[in-house]
Each structure stands twice: as structure tokens, then as C-alpha cells.
Amino acid sequence: MVYYKSAEEIELIRANCRLTAQTLDYISEHVKPGVSTLYLDGLAEDYIRSFDAVPSFLGFKGYPNSICASVNDVVVHGIPGKNDILKEGDIITIDVGVCKNGYYGDKAITYPVGEISSYAKNLIKVTRKALDIGISEAVENNRLGDIGNAIQTYVEKQGFSVVRDFVGHGIGSSPHEDPQVQHFGRTGTGMTLKKGLVIAIEPMINAGSYQTKVLSDGWTAVSVDGSLSAQFEHVVVITDNSTEILTLSH
């Protein structure tokens, strides 16, 4: 069931989304060669708890950490580890969730680690623009398929592929709500977007095949061909005549 949010609920979600964005700003300064992904995880958890909030990923369906740290060919749900040391030329997607006062925030960004290849830079650039293009279609009376089609059309023209196995979602008093937000598809399909709908749009873009596989830990999803993967995520709310991005730092 899809839940449309009241003005009061949107304010609570906005506060959590802002804290999520601020958490990423804080830990991004530590994304550099020689740093472990577990260190970044600890920074994020301490920062979130300093605001009397909780990291919403920790313990969610058994997930063991506070952030997802997905390096290079890891598409999503990479588990931080003390032996996972970032190296010059890596790219890392950090996904953060926050909960306070019964509502949630969620955001992901792909960062370069030191100097990266021009190919990796282009993948990050295309993925970031794909999110912007998807958000531009997230307006009242458009359809969910309009978002997915716009993202897919742009990404495939750039020679990359859109992951099918993981999608965006509604968010509010639960971290994952209806509807599912696919980042591929056909225009004019799916539910009609209405005022008060709050959704996370989070395209995951692979440099090679869009296919993924989940490793034996039950969480870490990688590209089947070992190609690089990038992701950007914003939470947005549909308003009367525009779309507001909630996951901004200020």
C-alpha cells in the first residue's frame, strides 16, 4: 500500500534526510587511500548517534553495520570490514540511513578514492546525471515508468547499463515502503505520482552488464562481469507544482 505523507510527516522525513546528507558530508572527508571501510562505518554511526538518532541500516533484516560501503564492482550492500582498505583509483558508494522520531532518511553517493581513471570519472558523472534526469520526471501526474524510462534511455546512450535487480522505494515511517521505483521501463506505465508521495530514487549504473549476483554473505551484490558500478540516491517529495529534494545538507 502506498502512503501519502502529511505536511507534518514530510517535516520529520526532511529532518532525517538532512541528517543523512550531513553524515555523508562528514565522512566523505575521510574517503582516501589507506582508510578501511569499517573506519568509515564507525565515523558514520558516531555522528548519527551524536544527534540522538540511530543508523537505520544497523540490524535491518540482520544487516550488521551502519553504512553500506560498496567498492568498485560491488553494486550495493557492501559490508564494511577492517581489512577492506581503500586504494588509490578505487570508487566507493556509501549508502547511509537515519531514523529519529519514527521516520527515516536515506541517501547514497559514489566517491572517487584519490585520483581515478577517466572511465571511472565518466561513470560517476553519468550516474549523477541519471539521478537528476529521473528526479526531473518525478512530478505530479507523471507515472513511475516515466522516471525509469528517462534514466534508462540516458544511461544506455552513454554506453552503460541500469541494474534491474535493485530498485528505489517509498520511504517514511518505514525505511522501505511501496511503491517500488524502477530505474528502467516504459513511459506511461506504473502508478500516477500524486502530492505527498515520498520516494527514494537511486539508480545503480554498471559499466558493463546490468546483471548482478549476491555473494555468500547474503548481502554483497556485485556485477556479474566484474565491471565498475556507481550509485546516487536522493529522497524526493511530490508537491503541488514541483518536486522537492529532501536529502540536502542545508
Residue, then its C-alpha position, 0 to 999 in steps of 0.5 A: m500500500v502506498y502512503y501519502k505523507s502529511a505536511e507534518e510527516i514530510e517535516l520529520i522525513r526532511a529532518n532525517c534526510r538532512l541528517t543523512a546528507q550531513t553524515l555523508d558530508y562528514i565522512s566523505e572527508h575521510v574517503k582516501p587511500g589507506v582508510s578501511t571501510l569499517y573506519l568509515d562505518g564507525l565515523a558514520e554511526d558516531y555522528i548519527r548517534s551524536f544527534d540522538a538518532v540511530p543508523s537505520f541500516l544497523g540490524f535491518k533484516g540482520y544487516p550488521n553495520s551502519i553504512c553500506a560501503s560498496v567498492n568498485d564492482v560491488v553494486v550495493h550492500g557492501i559490508p564494511g570490514k577492517n581489512d577492506i582498505l581503500k586504494e588509490g583509483d578505487i570508487i566507493t558508494i556509501d549508502v547511509g540511513v537515519c531514523k529519529n522520531g519514527y521516520y527515516g532518511d536515506k541517501a547514497i553517493t559514489y566517491p572517487v578514492g584519490e585520483i581515478s581513471s577517466y572511465a571511472k570519472n565518466l561513470i560517476k558523472v553519468t550516474r549523477k546525471a541519471l539521478d537528476i534526469g529521473i528526479s526531473e520526471a518525478v512530478e505530479n501526474n507523471r507515472l513511475g515508468d516515466i522516471g525509469n524510462a528517462i534514466q534508462t534511455y540516458v544511461e544506455k546512450q552513454g554506453f552503460s547499463v541500469v541494474r534491474d535487480f535493485v530498485g528505489h522505494g517509498i520511504g517514511s515511517s518505514p525505511h522501505e515502503d511501496p511503491q517500488v521505483q524502477h530505474f528502467g521501463r516504459t513511459g506511461t506505465g506504473m502508478t500516477l505520482k500524486k502530492g505527498l508521495v515520498i520516494a527514494i530514487e537511486p539508480m545503480i549504473n554498471a559499466g558493463s552488464y546490468q546483471t548482478k549476483v549476491l555473494s555468500d554473505g547474503w548481502t554483497a551484490v556485485s556485477v556479474d562481469g566484474s565491471l565498475s558500478a556507481q550509485f546516487e540516491h536522493v529522497v524526493v517529495i511530490t508537491d503541488n507544482s514541483t518536486e522537492i529534494l529532501t536529502l540536502s545538507h542545508 
